Amino acid sequence: MMETKTYTKMEYHEWDDLVKKYFPMVGSGYTIVAAEELNNNSSWTCNNITKKDFPLTVSDEAGLELLGKLILGDGYALATYIIIEFFVWMDILPEGAYIINVSW
């Protein structure tokens, strides 16, 4: 079935700057490329992020541990979903679907 969707699109360096602005403890070493093990000319996508997602994600021990590590700058591997959920929950980004492009 064919479906039309609207995505919020950004470049990987825009995403990296946004994460560093709101999670300064991750430091200058953070990149979505490393965190998600992405390659050149690729993209990271997610669908249907809503304000309800973040509270559900951090309602269990694993989600809380991941958030704690992120806040302390102690680990951010594969944390992009929880970060984007947080940004939507805090009204930093709108609800919806996202594409983060990687090309250098």
C-alpha positions as CSV (number, residue, x, y, z in Angstrom):
1,M,0.0,0.0,0.0
2,M,1.4,3.4,-1.0
3,E,1.6,6.0,1.7
4,T,2.7,9.6,1.8
5,K,4.6,10.8,4.9
6,T,6.1,14.1,6.0
7,Y,9.6,14.0,7.6
8,T,11.6,16.5,9.4
9,K,15.0,16.3,7.7
10,M,18.3,17.6,9.1
11,E,22.0,17.0,8.4
12,Y,24.1,15.0,10.8
13,H,26.2,18.1,11.9
14,E,22.9,20.0,12.8
15,W,21.8,17.0,14.9
16,D,25.2,16.8,16.6
17,D,25.1,20.5,17.5
18,L,21.6,20.1,18.9
19,V,22.6,17.2,21.1
20,K,25.7,19.0,22.4
21,K,23.6,22.1,23.2
22,Y,21.1,20.3,25.4
23,F,23.5,17.5,26.6
24,P,26.8,19.4,27.1
25,M,28.4,16.6,29.1
26,V,28.6,14.4,26.0
27,G,31.4,16.7,24.9
28,S,32.9,17.5,21.6
29,G,33.5,13.8,20.8
30,Y,29.8,13.1,20.3
31,T,28.6,12.4,16.7
32,I,25.5,10.5,15.5
33,V,27.9,8.8,13.0
34,A,29.8,7.1,15.8
35,A,26.8,6.7,18.1
36,E,24.7,4.8,15.5
37,E,27.6,3.4,13.5
38,L,26.6,5.2,10.4
39,N,28.4,5.4,7.1
40,N,28.9,8.2,4.6
41,N,25.9,8.7,2.3
42,S,23.5,7.1,4.7
43,S,20.7,8.3,6.9
44,W,19.1,7.5,10.3
45,T,15.3,7.5,10.3
46,C,12.5,7.2,12.8
47,N,8.7,7.3,12.6
48,N,5.9,8.7,14.6
49,I,7.7,10.1,17.6
50,T,5.2,11.6,20.1
51,K,5.3,13.3,23.5
52,K,4.1,10.0,25.0
53,D,7.2,8.1,23.9
54,F,9.8,9.6,26.3
55,P,8.0,8.9,29.6
56,L,7.4,5.3,28.5
57,T,11.0,4.9,27.5
58,V,12.4,6.1,30.9
59,S,9.7,4.2,32.9
60,D,12.0,1.1,33.1
61,E,15.4,0.6,34.5
62,A,17.2,0.2,31.1
63,G,15.7,3.5,29.8
64,L,16.6,5.3,33.0
65,E,20.1,4.0,32.9
66,L,20.6,5.0,29.3
67,L,19.3,8.5,30.1
68,G,21.5,8.8,33.1
69,K,24.6,7.8,31.2
70,L,23.7,10.3,28.5
71,I,23.2,13.2,30.9
72,L,26.6,12.4,32.6
73,G,28.3,12.1,29.3
74,D,29.2,8.5,30.1
75,G,27.8,6.8,27.0
76,Y,25.6,7.6,24.1
77,A,25.9,4.6,21.8
78,L,22.6,3.8,20.1
79,A,20.9,6.6,22.2
80,T,19.5,8.6,19.3
81,Y,15.9,7.4,19.9
82,I,15.8,8.4,23.5
83,I,17.4,11.8,22.6
84,I,14.9,12.5,19.9
85,E,12.0,11.4,22.2
86,F,13.4,13.8,24.9
87,F,13.5,16.7,22.4
88,V,9.9,16.1,21.3
89,W,8.8,15.8,24.9
90,M,10.4,19.1,25.7
91,D,9.0,20.8,22.6
92,I,12.5,21.3,21.2
93,L,11.4,19.4,18.1
94,P,7.9,18.7,16.7
95,E,6.2,15.3,16.9
96,G,6.6,13.3,13.8
97,A,9.1,11.4,11.7
98,Y,12.7,12.2,11.2
99,I,15.5,11.7,8.7
100,I,19.1,12.6,9.7
101,N,21.3,12.6,6.6
102,V,25.0,11.6,6.8
103,S,27.2,12.9,4.0
104,W,30.7,14.3,4.1
